[in-house]
């Protein structure tokens, strides 16, 4: 029987303490939300460019569009006060 450490290492886990939503008001950084769910989808618009001294065409990112969702829970009454 395989041990759990063969499948899951501590370095592979995600802590919700790593993803927080903060706001800066009058020089003070106030934590608002710790994230428990995050998804993001980014799409790059790339165009062909020619560089000097090369016959190869390269790609250059000219813009990025993105959508996503963020889920979390209330840390304190700061969300009600400032949100």
Backbone as a chain_set.jsonl record, in Angstrom:
{"seq": "XXXXXXXXXXXXXXXXXXXXXXXXXXXXXXXXXXXXXXXXXXXXXXXXXXXXXXXXXXXXXXXXXXXXXXXXXXXXXXXXXXX", "coords": {"N": [[0.842, -1.179, 0.0], [0.568, 2.209, -0.837], [2.074, 5.103, 0.572], [0.672, 8.181, 1.819], [2.345, 10.382, 1.413], [3.525, 9.888, -0.989], [1.817, 10.812, -2.863], [0.892, 13.383, -2.155], [2.552, 16.224, -1.384], [3.753, 18.576, 1.049], [4.63, 20.945, -0.129], [3.039, 21.129, -2.338], [0.538, 21.938, -1.62], [-2.03, 24.453, -1.134], [-2.348, 27.383, 0.673], [-4.882, 29.333, 2.155], [-4.065, 31.627, 3.288], [-2.211, 32.718, 1.676], [-3.451, 34.057, -0.357], [-4.86, 36.982, -0.298], [-7.162, 39.684, -0.16], [-6.539, 42.994, -0.142], [-6.79, 46.444, 0.837], [-5.721, 49.787, 0.339], [-5.936, 52.548, 2.278], [-5.556, 55.867, 2.963], [-2.799, 55.442, 3.391], [-2.777, 53.233, 5.04], [-2.778, 49.72, 5.095], [-5.352, 47.516, 4.75], [-6.611, 44.404, 5.509], [-9.054, 42.606, 3.784], [-10.369, 40.291, 2.66], [-9.797, 36.764, 2.764], [-8.942, 34.486, 0.357], [-10.714, 31.629, -0.772], [-11.362, 30.445, -3.075], [-10.428, 30.648, -6.408], [-10.368, 31.515, -9.779], [-9.038, 31.996, -13.022], [-8.854, 33.264, -16.33], [-6.885, 33.971, -18.977], [-6.273, 35.658, -22.005], [-4.021, 36.116, -24.54], [-3.228, 38.534, -26.986], [-1.399, 38.136, -29.758], [0.986, 39.313, -32.087], [2.66, 39.063, -35.246], [6.045, 39.985, -35.627], [8.841, 41.458, -37.217], [12.275, 41.135, -36.712], [15.352, 42.955, -36.579], [18.13, 41.826, -38.481], [17.386, 39.176, -38.665], [15.72, 36.484, -40.263], [13.576, 35.267, -39.262], [10.243, 35.319, -38.115], [8.874, 36.763, -35.245], [6.867, 36.572, -32.245], [4.874, 38.991, -30.625], [3.41, 40.101, -27.696], [0.592, 42.049, -27.658], [-1.676, 42.813, -26.306], [-3.676, 41.916, -23.43], [-6.406, 40.068, -22.298], [-8.696, 39.337, -19.702], [-10.666, 37.257, -17.543], [-12.316, 36.299, -14.519], [-12.991, 34.676, -11.358], [-13.453, 35.222, -7.89], [-13.5, 33.96, -4.74], [-14.357, 34.086, -1.297], [-14.212, 34.685, 2.238], [-15.585, 36.676, 4.856], [-13.357, 38.636, 6.686], [-13.299, 40.599, 8.699], [-15.153, 43.335, 10.141], [-14.3, 45.31, 8.5], [-14.878, 45.063, 5.79], [-17.576, 45.691, 5.613], [-17.432, 48.279, 6.555], [-15.634, 49.704, 4.813], [-16.115, 48.65, 2.297]], "CA": [[0.0, 0.0, 0.0], [1.364, 3.427, -0.97], [1.9, 6.116, 1.619], [0.067, 9.429, 1.339], [3.371, 11.329, 0.991], [3.882, 9.617, -2.377], [0.853, 11.5, -3.707], [0.703, 14.769, -1.755], [3.635, 16.825, -0.622], [3.389, 19.845, 1.658], [4.908, 22.051, -1.052], [2.014, 21.142, -3.379], [-0.736, 22.422, -1.084], [-2.268, 25.888, -1.2], [-2.889, 27.951, 1.897], [-5.687, 30.52, 1.87], [-3.365, 32.795, 3.816], [-1.377, 33.247, 0.604], [-4.266, 34.872, -1.267], [-5.708, 37.896, 0.451], [-7.569, 40.913, -0.813], [-6.258, 44.112, 0.752], [-7.074, 47.769, 0.3], [-4.889, 50.808, 0.953], [-6.689, 53.772, 2.533], [-4.761, 56.839, 3.732], [-1.509, 54.86, 3.753], [-2.96, 52.03, 5.85], [-3.187, 48.533, 4.347], [-6.385, 46.842, 5.524], [-6.997, 43.118, 4.926], [-10.501, 42.533, 3.649], [-10.854, 38.938, 2.386], [-8.894, 35.677, 2.44], [-9.574, 33.748, -0.738], [-10.789, 30.18, -0.713], [-11.653, 29.976, -4.427], [-9.929, 31.599, -7.406], [-10.18, 31.032, -11.148], [-8.671, 33.063, -13.95], [-8.647, 32.881, -17.724], [-6.236, 35.059, -19.684], [-6.052, 35.465, -23.432], [-3.048, 37.06, -25.083], [-3.283, 38.869, -28.396], [-0.02, 38.164, -30.24], [1.151, 39.711, -33.478], [3.962, 38.775, -35.84], [6.948, 41.118, -35.807], [10.116, 41.14, -37.849], [13.378, 41.739, -35.979], [16.528, 43.265, -37.389], [19.177, 40.817, -38.545], [16.849, 37.818, -38.617], [14.662, 36.176, -41.223], [12.5, 34.648, -38.508], [9.202, 36.164, -37.534], [8.682, 36.548, -33.811], [5.554, 36.946, -31.715], [4.895, 40.027, -29.599], [2.122, 40.278, -27.028], [0.164, 43.438, -27.787], [-2.696, 43.082, -25.295], [-4.12, 40.765, -22.655], [-7.758, 40.168, -21.746], [-8.888, 38.313, -18.7], [-11.857, 37.163, -16.716], [-12.085, 35.393, -13.42], [-13.853, 34.739, -10.191], [-12.745, 35.222, -6.625], [-14.398, 33.636, -3.641], [-13.698, 34.196, -0.014], [-15.094, 34.876, 3.37], [-15.384, 37.947, 5.548], [-12.363, 38.588, 7.754], [-13.696, 41.473, 9.791], [-16.167, 44.307, 9.776], [-13.713, 46.273, 7.557], [-15.571, 44.959, 4.505], [-18.807, 46.469, 5.736], [-17.082, 49.681, 6.798], [-14.976, 50.308, 3.661], [-16.572, 48.078, 1.04]], "C": [[0.89, 1.246, 0.0], [1.046, 4.406, 0.157], [1.359, 7.405, 1.005], [1.129, 10.398, 0.835], [3.893, 11.047, -0.417], [2.972, 10.376, -3.34], [0.753, 12.994, -3.414], [1.867, 15.223, -0.892], [3.175, 18.159, -0.067], [3.604, 21.018, 0.718], [3.857, 22.17, -2.151], [0.676, 21.68, -2.894], [-0.818, 23.939, -1.169], [-2.887, 26.334, 0.108], [-3.708, 29.183, 1.553], [-5.036, 31.773, 2.42], [-2.481, 33.43, 2.758], [-2.153, 34.151, -0.338], [-5.217, 35.725, -0.439], [-6.024, 39.11, -0.401], [-7.393, 42.035, 0.206], [-6.583, 45.411, 0.048], [-6.196, 48.775, 1.051], [-5.699, 52.096, 1.055], [-5.848, 54.664, 3.439], [-3.441, 56.254, 4.223], [-1.589, 53.612, 4.608], [-3.424, 50.88, 4.965], [-4.119, 47.726, 5.236], [-6.756, 45.547, 4.811], [-8.515, 43.018, 4.918], [-10.993, 41.083, 3.541], [-9.671, 37.987, 2.241], [-9.62, 34.803, 1.428], [-9.603, 32.249, -0.452], [-11.092, 29.587, -2.088], [-11.19, 31.051, -5.411], [-9.811, 30.906, -8.745], [-9.865, 32.226, -12.033], [-8.468, 32.485, -15.342], [-8.09, 34.105, -18.437], [-6.062, 34.687, -21.145], [-5.115, 36.553, -23.925], [-3.333, 37.293, -26.556], [-1.837, 39.02, -28.856], [-0.008, 38.525, -31.714], [2.546, 39.34, -33.948], [4.765, 40.054, -35.978], [8.235, 40.608, -36.453], [11.212, 41.851, -37.072], [14.563, 41.962, -36.905], [17.537, 42.128, -37.34], [18.681, 39.392, -38.504], [15.77, 37.657, -39.67], [13.435, 35.575, -40.533], [11.494, 35.688, -38.04], [9.048, 35.779, -36.071], [7.259, 36.954, -33.431], [5.74, 37.987, -30.624], [3.49, 40.131, -29.015], [1.757, 41.751, -27.079], [-0.942, 43.808, -26.8], [-3.065, 41.777, -24.602], [-5.524, 41.047, -22.144], [-7.931, 39.059, -20.734], [-10.22, 38.402, -18.001], [-11.539, 36.219, -15.57], [-13.102, 35.555, -12.324], [-12.978, 34.64, -8.947], [-13.758, 34.955, -5.534], [-13.659, 33.732, -2.334], [-14.701, 34.3, 1.095], [-14.696, 36.149, 4.088], [-14.377, 37.781, 6.677], [-12.843, 39.381, 8.958], [-14.783, 42.42, 9.308], [-15.606, 45.382, 8.822], [-14.426, 46.247, 6.215], [-16.853, 45.774, 4.535], [-18.516, 47.949, 5.887], [-16.539, 50.357, 5.54], [-15.5, 49.818, 2.323], [-17.79, 48.744, 0.563]], "O": [[1.856, 1.32, 0.758], [-0.089, 4.512, 0.621], [1.564, 7.679, -0.177], [0.856, 11.171, -0.083], [4.619, 11.864, -0.984], [3.321, 10.561, -4.506], [0.55, 13.789, -4.332], [2.126, 14.676, 0.181], [2.302, 18.806, -0.645], [2.845, 21.987, 0.756], [3.785, 23.196, -2.828], [-0.237, 21.859, -3.7], [0.202, 24.623, -1.265], [-3.843, 25.727, 0.592], [-3.276, 30.001, 0.741], [-5.424, 32.88, 2.047], [-2.043, 34.568, 2.924], [-1.546, 34.946, -1.056], [-6.24, 35.248, 0.054], [-5.236, 39.505, -1.26], [-8.01, 42.03, 1.271], [-6.643, 45.472, -1.18], [-5.959, 48.629, 2.25], [-6.099, 52.667, 0.04], [-5.474, 54.268, 4.543], [-3.013, 56.536, 5.342], [-0.562, 52.988, 4.877], [-4.354, 51.038, 4.174], [-3.743, 47.302, 6.329], [-7.166, 45.571, 3.65], [-9.176, 43.307, 5.915], [-11.924, 40.69, 4.244], [-8.65, 38.355, 1.661], [-10.776, 34.43, 1.63], [-8.632, 31.681, 0.049], [-11.08, 28.367, -2.253], [-11.525, 32.225, -5.258], [-9.221, 29.829, -8.843], [-10.366, 33.329, -11.813], [-7.978, 31.368, -15.506], [-8.74, 35.149, -18.497], [-5.743, 33.545, -21.478], [-5.372, 37.745, -23.756], [-3.643, 36.355, -27.29], [-1.129, 39.92, -28.405], [-0.871, 38.104, -32.485], [3.493, 39.305, -33.162], [4.237, 41.086, -36.393], [8.646, 39.467, -36.245], [11.097, 43.046, -36.798], [14.747, 41.244, -37.888], [17.77, 41.538, -36.285], [19.48, 38.473, -38.324], [15.002, 38.581, -39.936], [12.386, 35.401, -41.154], [11.857, 36.789, -37.625], [9.091, 34.6, -35.719], [6.551, 37.596, -34.206], [6.649, 37.883, -29.8], [2.507, 40.235, -29.748], [2.51, 42.603, -26.607], [-1.127, 44.985, -26.49], [-2.805, 40.686, -25.11], [-5.802, 42.128, -21.623], [-7.379, 37.97, -20.889], [-10.819, 39.471, -17.883], [-10.597, 35.431, -15.649], [-13.955, 36.443, -12.355], [-11.901, 34.043, -8.969], [-14.763, 35.657, -5.424], [-12.455, 33.482, -2.277], [-15.89, 34.036, 0.914], [-13.576, 36.635, 3.929], [-14.52, 36.897, 7.522], [-12.801, 38.902, 10.091], [-15.267, 42.301, 8.182], [-16.345, 46.263, 8.384], [-14.567, 47.284, 5.566], [-17.17, 46.474, 3.573], [-19.275, 48.784, 5.398], [-16.945, 51.477, 5.228], [-15.346, 50.504, 1.313], [-18.317, 48.387, -0.49]]}, "num_chains": 1, "name": "protein.A"}
